Amino acid sequence: MKTTIVKANFRLTALMVLCIASTGLLAAQSLSLDSCYALALNNYPLVRQHDLIEKSREYTLSNASKNYLPQVSLTGIAGYIFGGLPVSPENAQGGDDFKLIGIGQINQTIWDGGATKTQKEIIAAAAESEKASLEVALYELRSRVNQLYFGILMVDQQLALLAQRQKVLDNNARRVRQLTENGLAFKTDLQEVELEQLKINQQKTESAYVRKGYVRMLSLLTGTEISRQTRFEKPMGFHPVWEQQIMRPELMMYQSQRKLAEARADLRRVALMPKVGLLGAGVVLYPEVGLGSGSVSSLGVVGLSTSWNISGWYRNSNEKYLSELALQKIELQEQTFRFNLNLQTARLQSNIDKQQAILQEDREIVDLSKSIREGYQIKYDNGMCSMLDLLDATERENEAQTQMALHEMQLLMTLYEYQTQTGTNNLR
């Protein structure tokens, strides 16, 4: 059931990529997180290994199916026979011990003790195990996409806040310039505003280069030329469901490894079984061999053949114990994975609760900072405070807005990281 889910997810992702390509997303003006997931998966070289695994499985299964085809062997011998063989009376005069011997044999397997069936099961289980391991490697792309995508969103939000703050400073600069020209304000007031404007420009330059680096890395990861005008869509927030079923591909990998180990354990039981088949053999001699008053130039035999190698019984108990150890090793690996994953999801749950509480307080701080800044603006316009006081209030409001934007984006990133770690999209 889980393997079917993985295959369905892979086909769905491939379909998404085709839809993206058909709609010309490479030159689009917007990009979503899900689109980046699909593009990164399609661009990653390792994804092409899916077809290689499937083709290898088909060819290997085809070879295994040929075990029940007739097996023919032909042998020719030409040489001298030392010690002599009886010859026919017609050839007795020559006394020639040189012989030509032709041997032909055909074997048709009737029952091989389940060896072919077990071999096919091993081939199929090994292919599924490889695919599951590949899914684990591909799934790690989601976290890398998350980091770059949310990093870009965070920079975009910082740039938006800087633009908002710059607008406030520009308005103040115009007012102070008019007051200075009318002799109602000091020149240093204008210089203080201009200094803050230069700082804003510097922060915008730094943020723009950080964004450029993130976009470049995301372009390489997705194989898409992302332009500077591309708008990154902000994912919607959601309330995660705690204690939901884990759907990570690692669990499917452990399941496929168990099936492979069990299939290989069946070889031990196959080794204990006899093999039954049809046998046809023929021998041609030249010169012919004399036997009493007659002679023989050819000999044939047809019948049932049975073989039973009992050496497998000597190793049976040890092989059984080794099979159990292999299963125990896989079980311990899965338990370790679940243990570490539980610790990680518990940490993410704690961070989500904390960030939600902090974000609620951020909204109150921003509202109060805005009210204080507006009060200082009125005071300055009426000559009741200095420009430095107004700039300090503006800085505190900007700091509050920046912290709220940062915490909001951190919460959103943590929510999607929790979704990635649990491997499910079950949201409410």
C-alpha positions as a printed Julia matrix, in Angstrom:
428×3 Matrix{Float64}:
  0.0     0.0     0.0
  2.77    2.43    0.96
  4.78    1.55   -2.16
  1.7     2.37   -4.24
  1.5     5.77   -2.51
  5.15    6.5    -3.38
  4.57    5.59   -7.04
  1.43    7.7    -7.16
  3.25   10.66   -5.64
  6.06   10.32   -8.17
  3.6    10.18  -11.09
  1.75   13.18   -9.68
  4.99   15.13   -9.4
  5.94   14.24  -12.96
  2.51   15.4   -14.14
  2.97   18.68  -12.26
  6.3    19.24  -14.01
  4.72   18.64  -17.42
  1.94   21.11  -16.62
  4.49   23.66  -15.43
  6.54   23.29  -18.59
  3.45   23.51  -20.82
  2.31   26.76  -19.2
  5.69   28.43  -19.64
  6.58   28.81  -15.97
 10.22   29.4   -16.87
  9.33   32.92  -17.9
  6.43   33.41  -15.5
  6.11   36.36  -13.16
  5.26   34.24  -10.1
  6.56   31.05   -8.53
  5.04   28.86   -5.81
  6.65   26.57   -3.28
  4.97   23.47   -4.75
  6.22   24.43   -8.21
  9.76   24.64   -6.84
  9.39   21.17   -5.3
  8.36   19.73   -8.66
 11.03   21.57  -10.65
 13.8    20.57   -8.24
 12.73   16.94   -8.39
 12.59   16.95  -12.17
 15.97   18.68  -12.44
 17.84   16.45   -9.97
 20.02   13.94  -11.93
 19.29   11.11   -9.5
 15.63   11.03  -10.54
 16.62    9.41  -13.84
 17.69    6.33  -11.88
 14.0     5.35  -11.6
 13.93    4.19  -15.22
 17.29    2.43  -14.9
 16.08    0.43  -11.89
 12.89   -0.59  -13.69
 14.69   -1.65  -16.86
 17.26   -3.61  -14.88
 14.46   -5.39  -13.01
 12.71   -6.36  -16.26
 15.85   -7.75  -17.88
 16.88   -9.67  -14.77
 13.4   -11.17  -14.36
 13.48  -12.19  -18.01
 16.76  -14.01  -17.45
 15.39  -15.77  -14.38
 12.34  -16.97  -16.33
 14.63  -18.76  -18.77
 15.73  -21.22  -16.1
 12.9   -23.55  -17.24
 14.0   -23.54  -20.89
 15.72  -26.75  -22.09
 19.45  -26.73  -21.45
 21.48  -28.28  -24.28
 25.18  -29.15  -24.22
 27.31  -30.66  -27.0
 30.84  -31.99  -26.54
 33.24  -33.37  -29.15
 36.41  -35.32  -28.28
 39.12  -36.43  -30.66
 42.21  -38.27  -29.39
 43.92  -41.46  -28.45
 42.56  -43.84  -25.88
 45.28  -45.16  -23.59
 44.77  -48.65  -22.24
 42.7   -49.67  -25.25
 39.02  -50.34  -25.84
 37.47  -53.36  -27.56
 36.97  -52.66  -31.27
 34.66  -54.23  -33.79
 35.99  -57.16  -35.91
 35.95  -54.95  -39.02
 38.35  -52.48  -37.44
 40.48  -55.01  -35.59
 43.15  -55.13  -38.32
 44.1   -51.51  -37.9
 44.59  -51.71  -34.14
 43.89  -47.97  -34.07
 43.16  -46.49  -30.64
 42.27  -43.09  -32.13
 38.66  -42.26  -31.4
 36.13  -39.6   -32.24
 33.55  -39.22  -29.47
 30.51  -36.97  -29.62
 28.43  -36.35  -26.5
 25.09  -34.54  -26.46
 22.89  -33.83  -23.46
 19.57  -32.06  -22.95
 18.04  -31.24  -19.57
 14.53  -29.98  -18.96
 13.81  -28.79  -15.45
 10.48  -29.97  -14.05
 10.86  -28.66  -10.51
 13.85  -26.76   -9.14
 12.7   -26.68   -5.53
 11.35  -23.15   -5.85
 14.71  -21.63   -6.84
 13.39  -19.71   -9.86
 10.39  -18.37   -7.97
 12.59  -17.26   -5.09
 15.06  -15.66   -7.47
 12.25  -13.62   -9.06
 11.04  -12.53   -5.62
 14.56  -11.41   -4.71
 14.9    -9.47   -7.98
 11.56   -7.7    -7.46
 12.3    -6.96   -3.78
 15.78   -5.64   -4.61
 14.31   -3.28   -7.22
 11.71   -1.98   -4.76
 14.42   -1.5    -2.14
 16.52    0.53   -4.59
 13.51    2.66   -5.51
 12.71    3.27   -1.84
 16.3     4.33   -1.15
 16.08    6.65   -4.15
 12.87    8.18   -2.79
 14.68    8.92    0.49
 17.46   10.74   -1.35
 14.97   12.72   -3.46
 12.85   13.63   -0.45
 15.77   15.52    1.07
 15.35   18.08   -1.72
 12.25   19.44    0.01
 14.23   20.77    2.97
 16.77   22.41    0.67
 14.0    24.06   -1.34
 12.33   25.21    1.9
 15.47   26.94    3.13
 16.07   28.84   -0.12
 12.42   29.68   -0.82
 11.65   31.0     2.67
 15.01   32.78    2.73
 13.91   34.73   -0.37
 10.5    35.48    1.17
 12.18   36.75    4.33
 14.45   39.08    2.35
 11.48   40.31    0.31
  9.64   41.14    3.5
 12.67   42.99    4.85
 12.9    45.0     1.62
  9.2    45.85    1.87
  9.67   47.11    5.43
 12.72   49.12    4.41
 10.72   50.68    1.59
  7.96   51.55    4.04
 10.44   53.12    6.44
 12.1    55.01    3.6
  8.72   56.47    2.65
  8.28   57.8     6.18
 11.78   59.29    6.12
 11.17   60.89    2.73
  8.05   62.58    4.09
 10.0    63.81    7.11
 12.82   65.03    4.88
 10.41   67.14    2.86
  8.9    68.65    6.0
 12.28   69.39    7.61
 13.59   70.88    4.37
 10.65   73.27    4.23
 11.08   74.17    7.91
 14.81   74.69    7.43
 14.24   76.98    4.45
 11.82   79.02    6.58
 14.26   79.11    9.48
 12.0    77.0    11.7
 14.3    73.99   11.99
 18.0    73.34   12.39
 20.14   72.12    9.5
 21.25   69.2    11.66
 17.65   67.95   11.69
 17.79   67.53    7.93
 21.23   65.91    8.14
 19.96   63.38   10.68
 17.13   62.4     8.35
 19.51   62.15    5.38
 21.84   59.98    7.46
 18.98   57.57    8.18
 18.1    57.55    4.49
 21.68   56.53    3.61
 21.51   53.73    6.17
 18.25   52.5     4.64
 19.82   52.49    1.17
 22.77   50.53    2.5
 20.49   47.91    4.1
 18.49   47.66    0.86
 21.7    47.08   -1.12
 22.84   44.36    1.28
 19.43   42.65    1.24
 19.29   42.8    -2.57
 22.61   40.95   -2.87
 21.5    38.35   -0.33
 18.32   37.8    -2.34
 20.31   37.54   -5.56
 22.41   34.75   -4.03
 19.34   32.84   -2.83
 17.66   33.18   -6.22
 20.8    31.99   -7.99
 21.01   28.87   -5.82
 17.31   28.15   -6.27
 17.73   28.55  -10.04
 20.5    25.95  -10.04
 18.47   23.6    -7.84
 15.33   23.83   -9.98
 17.06   24.14  -13.35
 15.0    27.29  -13.98
 16.25   30.72  -14.96
 14.47   32.84  -12.37
 14.37   36.52  -13.29
 14.63   39.44  -10.88
 11.0    40.3   -11.57
  9.72   36.89  -10.51
  7.36   37.14   -7.57
  7.54   34.4    -4.97
  4.11   33.47   -3.68
  3.76   33.35    0.07
  2.44   29.93    1.16
 -0.69   29.86    3.27
 -0.36   29.2     6.97
 -2.14   26.28    8.59
 -2.76   24.59   11.91
 -0.73   21.36   12.02
 -2.3    18.14   13.23
 -0.27   16.71   16.09
  0.15   12.95   16.51
 -0.64   12.24   12.86
  0.66    9.2    11.01
  4.23    9.51    9.75
  4.5     9.03    5.98
  8.22    9.43    5.42
  9.82    7.42    2.55
 12.34    5.98    5.03
  9.57    3.81    6.5
  8.78    2.42    3.05
 12.5     1.8     2.55
 12.68   -0.28    5.74
  9.6    -2.22    4.67
 11.15   -3.02    1.28
 14.41   -4.03    2.98
 12.47   -6.51    5.13
 10.87   -8.05    2.05
 14.28   -8.36    0.43
 15.76   -9.99    3.54
 12.83  -12.43    3.75
 13.16  -13.28    0.05
 16.86  -13.99    0.49
 16.05  -16.15    3.51
 13.9   -18.31    1.24
 17.07  -19.34   -0.61
 18.03  -21.25    2.51
 14.87  -23.36    2.25
 15.36  -23.8    -1.51
 18.84  -25.22   -0.92
 17.28  -28.04    1.11
 14.98  -29.18   -1.7
 15.74  -31.82   -4.37
 15.71  -30.93   -8.08
 13.72  -32.98  -10.61
 13.97  -32.88  -14.4
 13.95  -34.77  -17.7
 17.29  -35.95  -19.04
 18.24  -36.97  -22.57
 21.81  -37.95  -23.42
 23.54  -39.52  -26.44
 27.06  -40.69  -27.28
 28.47  -41.28  -30.78
 31.72  -43.28  -31.23
 33.95  -43.57  -34.29
 35.41  -46.07  -34.91
 32.76  -48.14  -33.22
 33.48  -50.19  -30.12
 33.17  -53.95  -30.13
 31.18  -55.57  -27.38
 31.25  -59.39  -27.6
 30.0   -60.49  -31.0
 28.49  -57.07  -31.76
 29.65  -53.49  -31.9
 28.42  -50.11  -30.64
 28.73  -46.81  -32.52
 26.09  -44.82  -30.59
 24.33  -44.9   -27.27
 21.34  -42.92  -25.94
 19.39  -42.63  -22.72
 16.18  -40.79  -21.75
 14.58  -40.58  -18.33
 13.98  -38.64  -15.15
 16.87  -37.05  -13.29
 16.92  -36.22   -9.62
 19.6   -34.38   -7.69
 19.7   -33.54   -4.02
 22.61  -31.7    -2.49
 22.4   -32.24    1.27
 25.26  -29.85    2.08
 22.64  -27.17    2.71
 21.53  -29.01    5.83
 24.96  -28.45    7.38
 24.59  -24.67    7.17
 20.84  -24.46    7.69
 20.84  -23.45   11.36
 23.54  -20.79   10.88
 21.84  -19.4     7.76
 18.54  -19.2     9.65
 20.21  -17.29   12.48
 21.89  -14.9     9.99
 18.49  -14.21    8.37
 17.03  -13.35   11.77
 19.97  -11.05   12.5
 19.43   -9.23    9.2
 15.78   -8.59   10.1
 16.73   -7.45   13.6
 19.27   -5.03   12.14
 16.59   -3.45    9.91
 14.21   -3.26   12.88
 16.83   -1.42   14.96
 17.51    1.01   12.12
 13.8     1.82   11.87
 13.47    2.23   15.63
 16.44    4.6    15.63
 14.94    6.61   12.78
 11.58    6.87   14.55
 13.28    7.85   17.81
 15.26   10.66   16.17
 12.23   11.76   14.17
 10.09   11.93   17.31
 12.71   14.15   18.95
 12.82   16.38   15.89
  9.04   16.71   15.55
  8.72   17.38   19.29
 11.26   20.21   18.93
  9.35   21.6    15.95
  6.04   21.4    17.83
  7.57   23.31   20.74
  8.96   25.95   18.37
  5.58   26.34   16.66
  3.82   26.89   19.98
  6.48   29.4    21.05
  6.47   31.28   17.75
  2.67   31.53   17.73
  2.72   33.03   21.23
  5.51   35.49   20.33
  3.75   36.53   17.14
  0.62   37.42   19.09
  2.69   39.71   21.33
  4.45   41.15   18.26
  1.13   42.46   16.94
  0.51   44.36   20.17
  4.04   45.78   20.16
  3.71   46.95   16.54
  0.38   48.66   17.22
  1.77   50.42   20.27
  5.02   51.43   18.47
  3.02   52.88   15.6
  0.88   54.89   18.01
  3.99   56.23   19.77
  5.66   57.19   16.49
  2.52   59.02   15.33
  2.47   60.88   18.67
  6.09   62.0    18.22
  5.28   63.06   14.68
  2.57   65.39   16.02
  4.93   66.65   18.75
  7.68   67.42   16.22
  5.26   69.17   13.87
  4.29   71.38   16.82
  7.86   71.96   17.98
  7.5    69.9    21.16
 10.34   67.39   20.5
 13.52   67.1    18.49
 14.02   65.28   15.18
 16.25   62.82   17.02
 13.31   61.88   19.25
 11.1    61.34   16.2
 13.77   59.23   14.47
 14.17   57.11   17.59
 10.41   56.47   17.66
 10.46   55.65   13.94
 13.38   53.26   14.52
 11.51   51.5    17.33
  8.44   51.11   15.13
 10.56   49.73   12.29
 12.31   47.34   14.67
  8.94   46.1    15.94
  7.65   45.58   12.39
 10.87   43.83   11.39
 10.68   41.48   14.37
  7.04   40.64   13.65
  7.79   39.97    9.97
 10.76   37.82   10.95
  8.76   35.83   13.49
  5.89   35.4    11.06
  8.2    33.99    8.4
  9.99   31.79   10.94
  6.63   30.36   12.01
  5.63   29.67    8.42
  8.99   28.03    7.7
  8.73   25.88   10.84
  5.21   24.79    9.88
  6.36   23.63    6.45
  9.44   21.99    7.93
  7.15   20.08   10.3
  5.07   19.04    7.32
  8.23   17.89    5.52
  9.51   15.96    8.54
  6.23   14.12    9.05
  5.93   13.45    5.32
  2.26   14.29    5.07
  0.01   17.03    3.76
 -2.84   16.26    6.16
 -3.74   19.73    7.33
 -6.78   21.24    8.94
